[in-house]
Amino acid sequence: MDKKVFQKQGVSGFYDNWLKTQTAQDRAIIAELQKIGQQARADVARMMTSEANG
């Protein structure tokens, strides 16, 4: 990993820099997995809210 990335962006810039190095196909897969994860978290939150409200 280029040290300049860490000097300019810190650790928070690592993911964006790493993502740029992935192929287009891999980025599409990563985006889909992120979308699935977000939907799963939303579903869990909805279920917890539903259970809390009775």
C-alpha atoms as an extended CHARMM CRD file, in Angstrom:
* protein
*
        54  EXT
         1         1  MET       CA              0.0000000000        0.0000000000        0.0000000000  PROA      1               0.0000000000
         2         2  ASP       CA              1.2800000000        3.3920000000       -0.8980000000  PROA      2               0.0000000000
         3         3  LYS       CA              2.3240000000        5.2980000000        2.2300000000  PROA      3               0.0000000000
         4         4  LYS       CA              1.1700000000        8.5490000000        0.6330000000  PROA      4               0.0000000000
         5         5  VAL       CA             -2.4230000000        7.3400000000        0.7620000000  PROA      5               0.0000000000
         6         6  PHE       CA             -2.2060000000        6.9200000000        4.5270000000  PROA      6               0.0000000000
         7         7  GLN       CA             -0.4640000000       10.2670000000        4.9630000000  PROA      7               0.0000000000
         8         8  LYS       CA             -3.1420000000       12.1240000000        2.9930000000  PROA      8               0.0000000000
         9         9  GLN       CA             -6.2850000000       10.1900000000        3.9400000000  PROA      9               0.0000000000
        10        10  GLY       CA             -5.4190000000        8.1140000000        6.9690000000  PROA      10              0.0000000000
        11        11  VAL       CA             -6.9040000000        4.6720000000        7.4420000000  PROA      11              0.0000000000
        12        12  SER       CA            -10.3080000000        5.8780000000        6.2290000000  PROA      12              0.0000000000
        13        13  GLY       CA             -8.9240000000        6.1970000000        2.7020000000  PROA      13              0.0000000000
        14        14  PHE       CA             -7.7700000000        2.5900000000        2.5830000000  PROA      14              0.0000000000
        15        15  TYR       CA            -11.0880000000        1.0840000000        1.4770000000  PROA      15              0.0000000000
        16        16  ASP       CA            -11.6280000000        3.5540000000       -1.3590000000  PROA      16              0.0000000000
        17        17  ASN       CA             -8.0760000000        3.0630000000       -2.5810000000  PROA      17              0.0000000000
        18        18  TRP       CA             -8.3810000000       -0.7150000000       -2.3180000000  PROA      18              0.0000000000
        19        19  LEU       CA            -11.6930000000       -0.6790000000       -4.1770000000  PROA      19              0.0000000000
        20        20  LYS       CA            -10.0970000000        1.2080000000       -7.0720000000  PROA      20              0.0000000000
        21        21  THR       CA             -7.6040000000       -1.6250000000       -7.5070000000  PROA      21              0.0000000000
        22        22  GLN       CA            -10.3310000000       -4.2480000000       -7.9820000000  PROA      22              0.0000000000
        23        23  THR       CA            -11.6210000000       -5.3230000000      -11.3660000000  PROA      23              0.0000000000
        24        24  ALA       CA            -14.9810000000       -4.0380000000      -12.5870000000  PROA      24              0.0000000000
        25        25  GLN       CA            -16.4790000000       -7.4930000000      -12.0530000000  PROA      25              0.0000000000
        26        26  ASP       CA            -15.1960000000       -7.6340000000       -8.4750000000  PROA      26              0.0000000000
        27        27  ARG       CA            -16.5000000000       -4.1100000000       -7.7650000000  PROA      27              0.0000000000
        28        28  ALA       CA            -19.9350000000       -5.1930000000       -9.0290000000  PROA      28              0.0000000000
        29        29  ILE       CA            -19.8900000000       -8.2040000000       -6.7010000000  PROA      29              0.0000000000
        30        30  ILE       CA            -18.7740000000       -6.0580000000       -3.7600000000  PROA      30              0.0000000000
        31        31  ALA       CA            -21.5320000000       -3.5210000000       -4.4800000000  PROA      31              0.0000000000
        32        32  GLU       CA            -24.1320000000       -6.2950000000       -4.6020000000  PROA      32              0.0000000000
        33        33  LEU       CA            -22.9240000000       -7.7480000000       -1.3040000000  PROA      33              0.0000000000
        34        34  GLN       CA            -23.0810000000       -4.2940000000        0.2920000000  PROA      34              0.0000000000
        35        35  LYS       CA            -26.6390000000       -3.8820000000       -0.9960000000  PROA      35              0.0000000000
        36        36  ILE       CA            -27.6370000000       -7.2790000000        0.4230000000  PROA      36              0.0000000000
        37        37  GLY       CA            -26.0280000000       -6.4010000000        3.7710000000  PROA      37              0.0000000000
        38        38  GLN       CA            -27.8620000000       -3.0780000000        3.9690000000  PROA      38              0.0000000000
        39        39  GLN       CA            -31.1690000000       -4.7920000000        3.2130000000  PROA      39              0.0000000000
        40        40  ALA       CA            -30.4920000000       -7.4270000000        5.8710000000  PROA      40              0.0000000000
        41        41  ARG       CA            -29.7550000000       -4.7550000000        8.4780000000  PROA      41              0.0000000000
        42        42  ALA       CA            -32.9440000000       -2.9130000000        7.5280000000  PROA      42              0.0000000000
        43        43  ASP       CA            -34.9400000000       -6.1520000000        7.8330000000  PROA      43              0.0000000000
        44        44  VAL       CA            -33.4820000000       -6.8670000000       11.2810000000  PROA      44              0.0000000000
        45        45  ALA       CA            -34.2580000000       -3.3320000000       12.4390000000  PROA      45              0.0000000000
        46        46  ARG       CA            -37.8200000000       -3.6710000000       11.1450000000  PROA      46              0.0000000000
        47        47  MET       CA            -38.2630000000       -7.0120000000       12.9420000000  PROA      47              0.0000000000
        48        48  MET       CA            -36.8790000000       -5.6110000000       16.1940000000  PROA      48              0.0000000000
        49        49  THR       CA            -39.1700000000       -2.5860000000       15.9780000000  PROA      49              0.0000000000
        50        50  SER       CA            -42.1350000000       -4.8390000000       15.2620000000  PROA      50              0.0000000000
        51        51  GLU       CA            -41.3310000000       -7.0750000000       18.2540000000  PROA      51              0.0000000000
        52        52  ALA       CA            -40.8350000000       -4.0760000000       20.5390000000  PROA      52              0.0000000000
        53        53  ASN       CA            -44.1910000000       -2.6060000000       19.5550000000  PROA      53              0.0000000000
        54        54  GLY       CA            -45.9470000000       -5.9100000000       20.1460000000  PROA      54              0.0000000000
